[in-house]
Amino acid sequence: MAKFLVLAFIGLTGISIGLGTDSWSYCSNCADGPLRWTGNCASGKSQSPIDISFTNVTYKSFSDWNWQNYGSTLSTKFTQENTGSALQVNLPDKKFFVSGGGLVGNYTTAQFHLHWGPENGQGGKSKFRLRQIPQLYLKSCQRKHNYTHCTFSSLSPLFPSNTSKFYRYQGSLTTPGCFESVTWTVFHDSVKISASQVAAIRSLMMNDTDYIGLNYRPTQALNTRTVYASFDVSPATETPTVADSAAGVKITTSLLLLMLIGALFLN
């Protein structure tokens, strides 16, 4: 089975790759919603996402990160796609690499997804039409079929300025089949995106009449797992809060916007 590494922000958390073949949705009250997902999703003991608090983490020293090309402007393109349940960005093959941070091996970024809620306090596919897809740190985009082909400037704006503070735990994919082969790295510091970008993301449609809306999995039980922190966490540490202003939206855990920054496959 493939191993996955998830690099996530607090509030821009984690990656989800839908590898299941059965019909599923994020509709909490629907027959195919998260509460009725089967297999590992229902019986697994290391499921994601989880609620990370200062009271359930243990300090652990990690090696320094080694990022390759994340801050570079490359003369190549990637695609943005409205999948009907999320916004998916496919990156060019073997252009971005990361190692260190306590990881074993070298990883390359393949894609990332964005997940969101219909309101700032919130953290079965059918044929759909594309609507406006937000340009996130892009130079130019050209529309073709169901994809938008873009030239990107850099991936570094998607990361917090301080990547030395992060949480680490073993978890799962957040869509069926919820395979428990994922190493999660959740950065402590948040990043900001503009209110207009949030509005553009929320304008995406799942079909001709319905907005995608809430499209993230509820938090799962920690069970016997240990969550590690790369820094000393004390009760005096300020708890992240949600800040919403005309200048932009600060994404934190309480929004639980699952913005994927890296379907990273072991190289």
C-alpha positions, 0 to 999 in steps of 0.5 A: 500500500502506498504511504502518504505524507500530509503537510497541513496548516492549522485550519488549512489542514490535511490532504484527502485523496478519494480512493474508494469506489463506492458512492460517498458524500459529506452530507451529514444526514445522507445515506452516504454521508461521513457517519455511514462510511464503511470499512476503515472509515468506521472501524479504524482506530487511527482516523483523521482529522483529529482535534489538536489541543495544547493539552493532548500533545507531547514535545519531541525534537525533530530534524530541520526541514529541507524544501526543494523548489517550494519558493521557486518560480518554475516555467511549467503549468499545473491544473485546477479542477472542480471535482464536484466535492472539492477544488483539486490542484494537480502539480507537475510531476517530481518538481517539488521535494521535501525531506527532514522534519523527522521523516524517513525518505524524500517526498514529492508533491503531487496535488493538493485539495481545498476543503471549506465550510459555507461560513467562517465559523465552520471549519454522490458526484454527478456531472457538473459545470465549472464555475469561477475557480480562484487563482491562488498565487498564480501568474496566468490561467487558461480554461480548457474543458473541465480544467484550468491550466495555470502557470504558478509563481510559488508554493511558499505563500501557502506555508506559514513563515515559521515552519519549525513549529508543527504537530505530528501524528499518524492518521488516515486519508479523510475520504473513503477508504480512509486508509491509515497510512498517513503521516500528518504534519500540522503547522502551528502558525496559520496563514491568511487568504483574502475574503475575495478568495474565500468567496471565490472558493465558496462559489464553486458548484457541485452541479448545475444548481447546488453549491459544494458547501460544507465539504470536510470530514468531522473530527475523529477520536484520538484513541491511543495515539500520541500527538507530538509537538516540535516545540514546548507547549505550555498552558500560557501559549495563546490559543489560535482564534478566528479573525475575519476582516475586510483585509482577509480571513485568518484560517485556524483550526476552529474553521477546520477548512481542510486545505490540502497542501500536499498529496506527497508520495514517498519517492 
